[in-house]
């Protein structure tokens, strides 16, 4: 028995591998279709439906007059065609009608589905809608364009949820929780501080990263008065906007038009839009639109035939199969073309294969050379997809035009995300210095960075800083404000704000691309809730009165962003530049990092920038080279234009603060 028990894991792994291979061979033998007319096409010859369902015995289209709770007015029998597709057409343009597909597989008639390519839907995404998309375009849409971002390192990304950003009474925004919230000009708090889109302009970010805005499953769009909340990582219809963010979910034109109005308003303000996309799993398993269209094909499975679950949400999609890979690629292309989206953030990107992510980047760059693409370089569980094929952070250099989040910098600066009490470099815990340096050089090879001492990564996995997104917090886990409160017991709010300033100074002066969670520039919290995906507005909504209360914090963040945007030395684009221009000082004091950016790096007007980060609770005496230096940041204060000058020599760096100096000659 003992011998058998010892062998069991290996036997199971082998069985799983064989099963996965057999499943892949089975599904890869299915015919595929590469036409651009899947789902629905309306032209001068009428309305045409095309459905890919190779194993179906029969397929039909049900036509409706309304979006729900009414019987079908017509049923169209579809005919089998080449490439595993079924087709049906009518000579009329059925604008204003709704439809669903029904397929019969193995003699079983499956439930109705709007299909996987529905581009407009009614309430709760139950029925697809036939609309004229030209009628949804705002005035000036033909010339609408996002900001120029030659390199992703030029971006400053601000992650926000629609309800968080506008739901609080202090926001002064009328369309709370809606796409239109970001179209309202000159909104203010009761204290007169700018909110909404004016706040974003004032802060200086280049892109907003909006949490999932496609049609998701968890909010009942027919009961909006109940103010239900969800982050939206439960996809239902990938190619139509979420109805609860529109003013009228029953009107399929409204959600499309209002999302476009939001995009255009942001573009007019000089701000790009990054869309959070979740192609790695679906909200439902057997009841998903994928399963009701081509059962089995779009998912990966365990050896026992159950759904594999690298997403931690019940299933994982099979991006390595052609039709799923095509779906992902064509879906992001659709959002980029129809909605002028400027970038995509891929949830649990490592569930996808490297080849698909390279296709995504290649095709999107054809549409918009400045488009930005990044994602989480990890999974939430194991997957049948071989590790070497996964879009992991360790494999980022195998991808072109794709960046990954740096958990190295995140955990080293503030403390580990999974342990609320754990401190990091910015909160006085020694031993994180080398990992912070890994973040500073954007996980690229540097002669003065010892990766063997890294907490998370043991080798330079990025080939260029354009492959790295730096952050200390996001919608997941504790906000930085809450993390500091839990890891610094007995501290004052002023002390925690100093730690936050130091943490974000490291993020915004590091190579790579900086990423900020909405509201933390005002020291926003979520009352200690770390997984607020369905918590009420009382937990998630940004209290805009904090902008006045914590005005100095906001001013610091604003100046920090201005510093980065004004100086290309913080935005180098190659590993060679970083290795050549960044020189670390030999420091033996714990919780202190000192380095210089030299040689007018990346064409900067400043010949040299000296940065000293003191995460300890004691003052540190720094050695500054001879000459006259302009003081940019010191003792928790910052001014991108300078705060006077000092001479080289010895200077004191206050506890929990950054010193930034610059010289032109």
Buried (B, 14 or more C-beta within 10 A) or exposed (E): EEEEEEEEEEEEEEEBEEBBEEBBEEBEEBEBBEEEBBBBBBEEEEBBBBBBBBBBEBBBBBBBEBBEEEEBEEEBEBEBBEEBBBBBBBEEBBEEBBBBBBBBBEEEEBEBBBBBBBBBBBBBBBBBBBBEBEEBBBEEBEEBEBBEBEBBBBBBBBBBBBBBBBBBBBBBBEBBBBBBBBBBEEBBBEEEBBBBBBBBBBBBBBBBBBBBBBBBBBBBBBEBEEBBBBBBBBBBBBBBBBBBBBBBBBBBBBBBBBBBBBBBBBBEBBBBBBBBBBBBBBBBBBBBBBBBBBBBBBBBBBBEEEBBBBBEBBBBBBBBBBBBBBBBBBBBBBBBEBBBBBBBBBBBBBBBBBBBBBBBBEBBBEEBEBBBBBBBBBBBEEBBBEEEBBBBBBBBBBBBBBBBBBBBBBBBBBBBBEEBEBBBBBBBBEEBBBBBBBBBBBBBBBEBBEBEBBBBBEEBBBBBBBBBBBBBBBBBBBBBBBBBBBBBEEBEBEBBBBBBBBBBBBBBBBBBBBBBBBBBBBBBBBEBBBEBBBBEBEBBBBBBBBBBBBEBBBBBBBBBBBBBBBBBBBBBBBBEBBBBBBBBBEBEBBBBBBBBBBBBBBEBEBBBBBBBBBBBEEEBEBEBEEBEBBBBBBBBBBBBEEBEEBEBEEBEBBBBBBBBBBBEE
